């Protein structure tokens, strides 16, 4: 019999896109069960935006981070 991994043990992520899709599905299901939960709505929106590639700068960072990094680069 193989021992089950503990929930606290980290496992490597070999396919980040698949993990994000799984997360989006879990969040969508949780949000449908509790549509008034603003935190779930926000996390679902951010996950879906990341999957869609929207709201990200050319380096894959959000606009605020891209602006901050640009400021550091020009200093």
Phi and psi restraints in degrees (range 20) as a CNS / XPLOR table:
assign (resid 1 and name C) (resid 2 and name N)
       (resid 2 and name CA) (resid 2 and name C) 1.0 -90.1 20.0 2
assign (resid 2 and name N) (resid 2 and name CA)
       (resid 2 and name C) (resid 3 and name N) 1.0 132.3 20.0 2
assign (resid 2 and name C) (resid 3 and name N)
       (resid 3 and name CA) (resid 3 and name C) 1.0 -72.4 20.0 2
assign (resid 3 and name N) (resid 3 and name CA)
       (resid 3 and name C) (resid 4 and name N) 1.0 138.0 20.0 2
assign (resid 3 and name C) (resid 4 and name N)
       (resid 4 and name CA) (resid 4 and name C) 1.0 -72.2 20.0 2
assign (resid 4 and name N) (resid 4 and name CA)
       (resid 4 and name C) (resid 5 and name N) 1.0 143.4 20.0 2
assign (resid 4 and name C) (resid 5 and name N)
       (resid 5 and name CA) (resid 5 and name C) 1.0 -70.6 20.0 2
assign (resid 5 and name N) (resid 5 and name CA)
       (resid 5 and name C) (resid 6 and name N) 1.0 142.8 20.0 2
assign (resid 5 and name C) (resid 6 and name N)
       (resid 6 and name CA) (resid 6 and name C) 1.0 -70.5 20.0 2
assign (resid 6 and name N) (resid 6 and name CA)
       (resid 6 and name C) (resid 7 and name N) 1.0 147.3 20.0 2
assign (resid 6 and name C) (resid 7 and name N)
       (resid 7 and name CA) (resid 7 and name C) 1.0 -63.4 20.0 2
assign (resid 7 and name N) (resid 7 and name CA)
       (resid 7 and name C) (resid 8 and name N) 1.0 -21.7 20.0 2
assign (resid 7 and name C) (resid 8 and name N)
       (resid 8 and name CA) (resid 8 and name C) 1.0 -86.8 20.0 2
assign (resid 8 and name N) (resid 8 and name CA)
       (resid 8 and name C) (resid 9 and name N) 1.0 -12.0 20.0 2
assign (resid 8 and name C) (resid 9 and name N)
       (resid 9 and name CA) (resid 9 and name C) 1.0 -78.2 20.0 2
assign (resid 9 and name N) (resid 9 and name CA)
       (resid 9 and name C) (resid 10 and name N) 1.0 129.3 20.0 2
assign (resid 9 and name C) (resid 10 and name N)
       (resid 10 and name CA) (resid 10 and name C) 1.0 -79.2 20.0 2
assign (resid 10 and name N) (resid 10 and name CA)
       (resid 10 and name C) (resid 11 and name N) 1.0 143.0 20.0 2
assign (resid 10 and name C) (resid 11 and name N)
       (resid 11 and name CA) (resid 11 and name C) 1.0 -123.4 20.0 2
assign (resid 11 and name N) (resid 11 and name CA)
       (resid 11 and name C) (resid 12 and name N) 1.0 146.4 20.0 2
assign (resid 11 and name C) (resid 12 and name N)
       (resid 12 and name CA) (resid 12 and name C) 1.0 -66.0 20.0 2
assign (resid 12 and name N) (resid 12 and name CA)
       (resid 12 and name C) (resid 13 and name N) 1.0 149.5 20.0 2
assign (resid 12 and name C) (resid 13 and name N)
       (resid 13 and name CA) (resid 13 and name C) 1.0 -100.2 20.0 2
assign (resid 13 and name N) (resid 13 and name CA)
       (resid 13 and name C) (resid 14 and name N) 1.0 109.8 20.0 2
assign (resid 13 and name C) (resid 14 and name N)
       (resid 14 and name CA) (resid 14 and name C) 1.0 -91.0 20.0 2
assign (resid 14 and name N) (resid 14 and name CA)
       (resid 14 and name C) (resid 15 and name N) 1.0 -23.5 20.0 2
assign (resid 14 and name C) (resid 15 and name N)
       (resid 15 and name CA) (resid 15 and name C) 1.0 -135.4 20.0 2
assign (resid 15 and name N) (resid 15 and name CA)
       (resid 15 and name C) (resid 16 and name N) 1.0 88.7 20.0 2
assign (resid 15 and name C) (resid 16 and name N)
       (resid 16 and name CA) (resid 16 and name C) 1.0 -59.8 20.0 2
assign (resid 16 and name N) (resid 16 and name CA)
       (resid 16 and name C) (resid 17 and name N) 1.0 -35.2 20.0 2
assign (resid 16 and name C) (resid 17 and name N)
       (resid 17 and name CA) (resid 17 and name C) 1.0 -66.5 20.0 2
assign (resid 17 and name N) (resid 17 and name CA)
       (resid 17 and name C) (resid 18 and name N) 1.0 -42.0 20.0 2
assign (resid 17 and name C) (resid 18 and name N)
       (resid 18 and name CA) (resid 18 and name C) 1.0 -63.7 20.0 2
assign (resid 18 and name N) (resid 18 and name CA)
       (resid 18 and name C) (resid 19 and name N) 1.0 -38.7 20.0 2
assign (resid 18 and name C) (resid 19 and name N)
       (resid 19 and name CA) (resid 19 and name C) 1.0 -64.4 20.0 2
assign (resid 19 and name N) (resid 19 and name CA)
       (resid 19 and name C) (resid 20 and name N) 1.0 -41.6 20.0 2
assign (resid 19 and name C) (resid 20 and name N)
       (resid 20 and name CA) (resid 20 and name C) 1.0 -65.0 20.0 2
assign (resid 20 and name N) (resid 20 and name CA)
       (resid 20 and name C) (resid 21 and name N) 1.0 -40.0 20.0 2
assign (resid 20 and name C) (resid 21 and name N)
       (resid 21 and name CA) (resid 21 and name C) 1.0 -64.4 20.0 2
assign (resid 21 and name N) (resid 21 and name CA)
       (resid 21 and name C) (resid 22 and name N) 1.0 -41.0 20.0 2
assign (resid 21 and name C) (resid 22 and name N)
       (resid 22 and name CA) (resid 22 and name C) 1.0 -64.7 20.0 2
assign (resid 22 and name N) (resid 22 and name CA)
       (resid 22 and name C) (resid 23 and name N) 1.0 -42.4 20.0 2
assign (resid 22 and name C) (resid 23 and name N)
       (resid 23 and name CA) (resid 23 and name C) 1.0 -61.2 20.0 2
assign (resid 23 and name N) (resid 23 and name CA)
       (resid 23 and name C) (resid 24 and name N) 1.0 -43.9 20.0 2
assign (resid 23 and name C) (resid 24 and name N)
       (resid 24 and name CA) (resid 24 and name C) 1.0 -60.4 20.0 2
assign (resid 24 and name N) (resid 24 and name CA)
       (resid 24 and name C) (resid 25 and name N) 1.0 -42.0 20.0 2
assign (resid 24 and name C) (resid 25 and name N)
       (resid 25 and name CA) (resid 25 and name C) 1.0 -63.4 20.0 2
assign (resid 25 and name N) (resid 25 and name CA)
       (resid 25 and name C) (resid 26 and name N) 1.0 -43.1 20.0 2
assign (resid 25 and name C) (resid 26 and name N)
       (resid 26 and name CA) (resid 26 and name C) 1.0 -64.3 20.0 2
assign (resid 26 and name N) (resid 26 and name CA)
       (resid 26 and name C) (resid 27 and name N) 1.0 -44.0 20.0 2
assign (resid 26 and name C) (resid 27 and name N)
       (resid 27 and name CA) (resid 27 and name C) 1.0 -64.9 20.0 2
assign (resid 27 and name N) (resid 27 and name CA)
       (resid 27 and name C) (resid 28 and name N) 1.0 -41.3 20.0 2
assign (resid 27 and name C) (resid 28 and name N)
       (resid 28 and name CA) (resid 28 and name C) 1.0 -62.5 20.0 2
assign (resid 28 and name N) (resid 28 and name CA)
       (resid 28 and name C) (resid 29 and name N) 1.0 -42.9 20.0 2
assign (resid 28 and name C) (resid 29 and name N)
       (resid 29 and name CA) (resid 29 and name C) 1.0 -63.8 20.0 2
assign (resid 29 and name N) (resid 29 and name CA)
       (resid 29 and name C) (resid 30 and name N) 1.0 -43.3 20.0 2
assign (resid 29 and name C) (resid 30 and name N)
       (resid 30 and name CA) (resid 30 and name C) 1.0 -66.1 20.0 2
assign (resid 30 and name N) (resid 30 and name CA)
       (resid 30 and name C) (resid 31 and name N) 1.0 -38.8 20.0 2
assign (resid 30 and name C) (resid 31 and name N)
       (resid 31 and name CA) (resid 31 and name C) 1.0 -68.2 20.0 2
assign (resid 31 and name N) (resid 31 and name CA)
       (resid 31 and name C) (resid 32 and name N) 1.0 -37.6 20.0 2
assign (resid 31 and name C) (resid 32 and name N)
       (resid 32 and name CA) (resid 32 and name C) 1.0 -62.7 20.0 2
assign (resid 32 and name N) (resid 32 and name CA)
       (resid 32 and name C) (resid 33 and name N) 1.0 -34.8 20.0 2
assign (resid 32 and name C) (resid 33 and name N)
       (resid 33 and name CA) (resid 33 and name C) 1.0 -74.7 20.0 2
assign (resid 33 and name N) (resid 33 and name CA)
       (resid 33 and name C) (resid 34 and name N) 1.0 -25.0 20.0 2
assign (resid 33 and name C) (resid 34 and name N)
       (resid 34 and name CA) (resid 34 and name C) 1.0 -141.6 20.0 2
assign (resid 34 and name N) (resid 34 and name CA)
       (resid 34 and name C) (resid 35 and name N) 1.0 71.5 20.0 2
assign (resid 34 and name C) (resid 35 and name N)
       (resid 35 and name CA) (resid 35 and name C) 1.0 -66.8 20.0 2
assign (resid 35 and name N) (resid 35 and name CA)
       (resid 35 and name C) (resid 36 and name N) 1.0 -11.7 20.0 2
assign (resid 35 and name C) (resid 36 and name N)
       (resid 36 and name CA) (resid 36 and name C) 1.0 -88.0 20.0 2
assign (resid 36 and name N) (resid 36 and name CA)
       (resid 36 and name C) (resid 37 and name N) 1.0 -0.5 20.0 2
assign (resid 36 and name C) (resid 37 and name N)
       (resid 37 and name CA) (resid 37 and name C) 1.0 -84.1 20.0 2
assign (resid 37 and name N) (resid 37 and name CA)
       (resid 37 and name C) (resid 38 and name N) 1.0 104.7 20.0 2
assign (resid 37 and name C) (resid 38 and name N)
       (resid 38 and name CA) (resid 38 and name C) 1.0 -66.5 20.0 2
assign (resid 38 and name N) (resid 38 and name CA)
       (resid 38 and name C) (resid 39 and name N) 1.0 -33.5 20.0 2
assign (resid 38 and name C) (resid 39 and name N)
       (resid 39 and name CA) (resid 39 and name C) 1.0 -66.2 20.0 2
assign (resid 39 and name N) (resid 39 and name CA)
       (resid 39 and name C) (resid 40 and name N) 1.0 -42.4 20.0 2
assign (resid 39 and name C) (resid 40 and name N)
       (resid 40 and name CA) (resid 40 and name C) 1.0 -63.4 20.0 2
assign (resid 40 and name N) (resid 40 and name CA)
       (resid 40 and name C) (resid 41 and name N) 1.0 -42.0 20.0 2
assign (resid 40 and name C) (resid 41 and name N)
       (resid 41 and name CA) (resid 41 and name C) 1.0 -60.3 20.0 2
assign (resid 41 and name N) (resid 41 and name CA)
       (resid 41 and name C) (resid 42 and name N) 1.0 -43.6 20.0 2
assign (resid 41 and name C) (resid 42 and name N)
       (resid 42 and name CA) (resid 42 and name C) 1.0 -65.5 20.0 2
assign (resid 42 and name N) (resid 42 and name CA)
       (resid 42 and name C) (resid 43 and name N) 1.0 -47.0 20.0 2
assign (resid 42 and name C) (resid 43 and name N)
       (resid 43 and name CA) (resid 43 and name C) 1.0 -64.1 20.0 2
assign (resid 43 and name N) (resid 43 and name CA)
       (resid 43 and name C) (resid 44 and name N) 1.0 -40.0 20.0 2
assign (resid 43 and name C) (resid 44 and name N)
       (resid 44 and name CA) (resid 44 and name C) 1.0 -63.2 20.0 2
assign (resid 44 and name N) (resid 44 and name CA)
       (resid 44 and name C) (resid 45 and name N) 1.0 -45.2 20.0 2
assign (resid 44 and name C) (resid 45 and name N)
       (resid 45 and name CA) (resid 45 and name C) 1.0 -60.1 20.0 2
assign (resid 45 and name N) (resid 45 and name CA)
       (resid 45 and name C) (resid 46 and name N) 1.0 -45.9 20.0 2
assign (resid 45 and name C) (resid 46 and name N)
       (resid 46 and name CA) (resid 46 and name C) 1.0 -65.9 20.0 2
assign (resid 46 and name N) (resid 46 and name CA)
       (resid 46 and name C) (resid 47 and name N) 1.0 -38.0 20.0 2
assign (resid 46 and name C) (resid 47 and name N)
       (resid 47 and name CA) (resid 47 and name C) 1.0 -66.4 20.0 2
assign (resid 47 and name N) (resid 47 and name CA)
       (resid 47 and name C) (resid 48 and name N) 1.0 -43.9 20.0 2
assign (resid 47 and name C) (resid 48 and name N)
       (resid 48 and name CA) (resid 48 and name C) 1.0 -65.9 20.0 2
assign (resid 48 and name N) (resid 48 and name CA)
       (resid 48 and name C) (resid 49 and name N) 1.0 -38.0 20.0 2
assign (resid 48 and name C) (resid 49 and name N)
       (resid 49 and name CA) (resid 49 and name C) 1.0 -64.1 20.0 2
assign (resid 49 and name N) (resid 49 and name CA)
       (resid 49 and name C) (resid 50 and name N) 1.0 -40.9 20.0 2
assign (resid 49 and name C) (resid 50 and name N)
       (resid 50 and name CA) (resid 50 and name C) 1.0 -63.4 20.0 2
assign (resid 50 and name N) (resid 50 and name CA)
       (resid 50 and name C) (resid 51 and name N) 1.0 -40.7 20.0 2
assign (resid 50 and name C) (resid 51 and name N)
       (resid 51 and name CA) (resid 51 and name C) 1.0 -67.5 20.0 2
assign (resid 51 and name N) (resid 51 and name CA)
       (resid 51 and name C) (resid 52 and name N) 1.0 -36.3 20.0 2
assign (resid 51 and name C) (resid 52 and name N)
       (resid 52 and name CA) (resid 52 and name C) 1.0 -80.1 20.0 2
assign (resid 52 and name N) (resid 52 and name CA)
       (resid 52 and name C) (resid 53 and name N) 1.0 -15.8 20.0 2
assign (resid 52 and name C) (resid 53 and name N)
       (resid 53 and name CA) (resid 53 and name C) 1.0 78.9 20.0 2
assign (resid 53 and name N) (resid 53 and name CA)
       (resid 53 and name C) (resid 54 and name N) 1.0 18.0 20.0 2
assign (resid 53 and name C) (resid 54 and name N)
       (resid 54 and name CA) (resid 54 and name C) 1.0 -98.1 20.0 2
assign (resid 54 and name N) (resid 54 and name CA)
       (resid 54 and name C) (resid 55 and name N) 1.0 153.8 20.0 2
assign (resid 54 and name C) (resid 55 and name N)
       (resid 55 and name CA) (resid 55 and name C) 1.0 75.6 20.0 2
assign (resid 55 and name N) (resid 55 and name CA)
       (resid 55 and name C) (resid 56 and name N) 1.0 13.7 20.0 2
assign (resid 55 and name C) (resid 56 and name N)
       (resid 56 and name CA) (resid 56 and name C) 1.0 -115.0 20.0 2
assign (resid 56 and name N) (resid 56 and name CA)
       (resid 56 and name C) (resid 57 and name N) 1.0 147.6 20.0 2
assign (resid 56 and name C) (resid 57 and name N)
       (resid 57 and name CA) (resid 57 and name C) 1.0 -75.4 20.0 2
assign (resid 57 and name N) (resid 57 and name CA)
       (resid 57 and name C) (resid 58 and name N) 1.0 -179.0 20.0 2
assign (resid 57 and name C) (resid 58 and name N)
       (resid 58 and name CA) (resid 58 and name C) 1.0 -62.8 20.0 2
assign (resid 58 and name N) (resid 58 and name CA)
       (resid 58 and name C) (resid 59 and name N) 1.0 -25.0 20.0 2
assign (resid 58 and name C) (resid 59 and name N)
       (resid 59 and name CA) (resid 59 and name C) 1.0 -94.1 20.0 2
assign (resid 59 and name N) (resid 59 and name CA)
       (resid 59 and name C) (resid 60 and name N) 1.0 4.7 20.0 2
assign (resid 59 and name C) (resid 60 and name N)
       (resid 60 and name CA) (resid 60 and name C) 1.0 88.3 20.0 2
assign (resid 60 and name N) (resid 60 and name CA)
       (resid 60 and name C) (resid 61 and name N) 1.0 8.7 20.0 2
assign (resid 60 and name C) (resid 61 and name N)
       (resid 61 and name CA) (resid 61 and name C) 1.0 -99.7 20.0 2
assign (resid 61 and name N) (resid 61 and name CA)
       (resid 61 and name C) (resid 62 and name N) 1.0 158.0 20.0 2
assign (resid 61 and name C) (resid 62 and name N)
       (resid 62 and name CA) (resid 62 and name C) 1.0 -70.8 20.0 2
assign (resid 62 and name N) (resid 62 and name CA)
       (resid 62 and name C) (resid 63 and name N) 1.0 167.4 20.0 2
assign (resid 62 and name C) (resid 63 and name N)
       (resid 63 and name CA) (resid 63 and name C) 1.0 -58.1 20.0 2
assign (resid 63 and name N) (resid 63 and name CA)
       (resid 63 and name C) (resid 64 and name N) 1.0 -41.0 20.0 2
assign (resid 63 and name C) (resid 64 and name N)
       (resid 64 and name CA) (resid 64 and name C) 1.0 -63.4 20.0 2
assign (resid 64 and name N) (resid 64 and name CA)
       (resid 64 and name C) (resid 65 and name N) 1.0 -44.4 20.0 2
assign (resid 64 and name C) (resid 65 and name N)
       (resid 65 and name CA) (resid 65 and name C) 1.0 -66.7 20.0 2
assign (resid 65 and name N) (resid 65 and name CA)
       (resid 65 and name C) (resid 66 and name N) 1.0 -40.2 20.0 2
assign (resid 65 and name C) (resid 66 and name N)
       (resid 66 and name CA) (resid 66 and name C) 1.0 -61.3 20.0 2
assign (resid 66 and name N) (resid 66 and name CA)
       (resid 66 and name C) (resid 67 and name N) 1.0 -41.8 20.0 2
assign (resid 66 and name C) (resid 67 and name N)
       (resid 67 and name CA) (resid 67 and name C) 1.0 -65.0 20.0 2
assign (resid 67 and name N) (resid 67 and name CA)
       (resid 67 and name C) (resid 68 and name N) 1.0 -41.5 20.0 2
assign (resid 67 and name C) (resid 68 and name N)
       (resid 68 and name CA) (resid 68 and name C) 1.0 -63.1 20.0 2
assign (resid 68 and name N) (resid 68 and name CA)
       (resid 68 and name C) (resid 69 and name N) 1.0 -46.0 20.0 2
assign (resid 68 and name C) (resid 69 and name N)
       (resid 69 and name CA) (resid 69 and name C) 1.0 -65.1 20.0 2
assign (resid 69 and name N) (resid 69 and name CA)
       (resid 69 and name C) (resid 70 and name N) 1.0 -34.7 20.0 2
assign (resid 69 and name C) (resid 70 and name N)
       (resid 70 and name CA) (resid 70 and name C) 1.0 -64.6 20.0 2
assign (resid 70 and name N) (resid 70 and name CA)
       (resid 70 and name C) (resid 71 and name N) 1.0 -39.1 20.0 2
assign (resid 70 and name C) (resid 71 and name N)
       (resid 71 and name CA) (resid 71 and name C) 1.0 -63.8 20.0 2
assign (resid 71 and name N) (resid 71 and name CA)
       (resid 71 and name C) (resid 72 and name N) 1.0 -42.4 20.0 2
assign (resid 71 and name C) (resid 72 and name N)
       (resid 72 and name CA) (resid 72 and name C) 1.0 -64.9 20.0 2
assign (resid 72 and name N) (resid 72 and name CA)
       (resid 72 and name C) (resid 73 and name N) 1.0 -36.4 20.0 2
assign (resid 72 and name C) (resid 73 and name N)
       (resid 73 and name CA) (resid 73 and name C) 1.0 -69.6 20.0 2
assign (resid 73 and name N) (resid 73 and name CA)
       (resid 73 and name C) (resid 74 and name N) 1.0 -29.4 20.0 2
assign (resid 73 and name C) (resid 74 and name N)
       (resid 74 and name CA) (resid 74 and name C) 1.0 -91.2 20.0 2
assign (resid 74 and name N) (resid 74 and name CA)
       (resid 74 and name C) (resid 75 and name N) 1.0 -6.7 20.0 2
